[in-house]
């Protein structure tokens, strides 16, 4: 593999915004899709996260495909649902975007932990990032299944070797965290502006 597991994703990020600075639906979803192979390398520990992210991407993708010109901008889906008063439904695209963003928050935080705490085990890095990001939105059930899954986290050194390929994995992780975080912050700001950033898991 040329470069690291992150290489395609770093390339994809360059196209997420339009020239006017608007978040574009397809490039944003495509970049999120490119993170799935990274999650695969975690094995069983991330099965939940992966299916969650994959499901939310598919939901948003289906909506986009139903009318690409209307839903070219990421937030247009949310605006349409807010107007139709369907944004809070558990199957809404708004909910999909919210949970996709939160899962990505978790991953960014996790990769930051791996960079900043070289002495931590994978399990420690996962648990810390979970506590900082997803935990407060999860009910007891989701939280306990997540905590159990984290015990299956792979050996850290092996994991980093697998991710690294032929590239500089630390530089790529740094690059990913730095450049992807602003998209997530923007999603939260937008969702907060329509009063939908605080929905909890049912």
N, C-alpha and C positions, 0 to 999 in steps of 0.2 A: 504493500500500500504506500503510495506517495504521500508524504506528510503524515499528519496524525488523524485520528478519528474525527477531529474537529475541523479539518481542512475544508470539507464541502460546506459545512455550516458557516464558517467564517466568510467564505466566498458569497454564500446566499444572503448574508446580512447586509451586504452592500446595496442590495436592491429592495430592501423592505420599505424605504420611503420614496414617495414621488418627488419630483423636482420641487414641488411646492411644500414639501415637508409633511405630506399626509401619509399615514400608515396604510400600506396597500395590503389587501386581504391575501391574495395568492402568495406573494413573496414571503409574507409573515408566516403563513401556514406552512409553506414549503421549508422555510428555515427551521421551524419547530419539528417538522418531519425528519429533517437531517440530524436532529439530536437523538432520535430514536435508536440508531445504531450505537450511540454512545451508551445509552441506558441498557441496551442488550448486554454490554460487557459486564454489567453488574450481576447477571444471572438472576436467580430466583428472588433475590432481595428486592428487585425493582419491578417484579411482574405487575404488581398493583399500579404503580406509578405509570408504567408503560401503557397498560390497557386504558387507564384513565386519560392520559395524554392523547393516545391514538383515537379513542372514542370522541373526545372533544374536537380534535382536528377534523375527523370525518364529518361530524355534525356541521361544523362551520363551512367545510369544503362543499358539502351538499347544498347548503344555502347559497353559497357563492355561485356554484354551478347552475343553480336555478335561474340566475339572472346576473351574469358577470358584469354587465355594464352598470346595473343599479348597485351592486355590492362590491364594486371595485375597491372602495375605501373600507377599511376594516370596521370603522365605527358606524357605517351606514346600516349595518344589520341591527345593531343595538338601537339606533334611533328609530328604525322601523318597528321594532318590538316595543319600544317605550310608547310610541304613538298608538300601537294596537293593544297596549296594556297586557302584553304577554311576556314581558321581559323577565318577570320573576318566576315563571314556570320552570320546573326542574329540567324540562327538555328544551328550554329556549337556547338560542345562540348566545344570548347575553350571559347566561349561566355557563355555557360552554367556554366562552372567552375568559370569564372570571376564573374558572377552575384551571383552564389551560395556563393562564398567567400565573396563578398561585403555584402550580406544579413546576413551572419554569423558575419561579422565585426560589423554590426549594433546591432545584438543581444548581442554579447560580451560586447560592449560599454554600452548597455542598462542595462545589469545585473551589470556591474561595477558601473553605476550610482546609481542603487538601493542599492548597498552595501555602497557606499561612501557618498551618500546624503540622509540620513534617513528622512530628513525633506521635500524632494521633493514629489510632487504628481506624480502619474504614468505618467500623461500627460507631465509634465516637463521633467521627465527622458527620455521619448520616444522622445520628440522634440529635446532635447539636443543631444542624440545619433544619431538621424537622421541627424542633422546639421553637426555633426562631420564625418559621414561616407557616407551615400548614397546621400545626397542632391546634392553634386557637380556633380554627374553622371546622375542625373535625369533631364529630360526636365520639362517645366512648368507644363504640364498636370499630369505627374506622381507625381510631387512635391505637386501640390494642392490636388490631391486625397489622398495622404499620410497624408498631414496636416489635412484634414477633418477626416480621419480615426482615427487619434491620439486623437481626441476629444471623441472617444468612449472608450478610455482606461478604464479598470476596476479600482475599488477602490483598492488602493495599499495594505492596510492591508488584505483585503479579498484575494487578489491575492497571497500574500506571504503565507497566511495560506493554501490556496489550493495547492500551490507548495510544501509546507513543508512536508506533509504526516507525517511520524513518525521520520523523520531524522532532521539533523541540516541544515536548508536551507542556512544559511549564509556561512557555511563552504563549502557546496557543490557548491554554486555559485562561491565562491572564487576559488575553485579547478577547476571548469569548465573554468573560465576566464583565469586562469594561464596556464592550460595545453592545452587548445584549441587554444589560440592565436598564438603560434608558428607555428601550421599547416597553419593558415591563412597567416601569414607573409611569410612562405615558398612558398605558392601558389602565392602570389603577386610578390615575388622575381623571381620565375620561369617565370611567365607571363611577367614581365618586361624584363627578359633576352631575350625573343623572340619578344619584342616590342608590347605586347598586353595587358598591364595592364591599358591602358588609354582609352579604348573604352567607348563611352558614349551611353546612351539609345537613340534609334532613336525617 
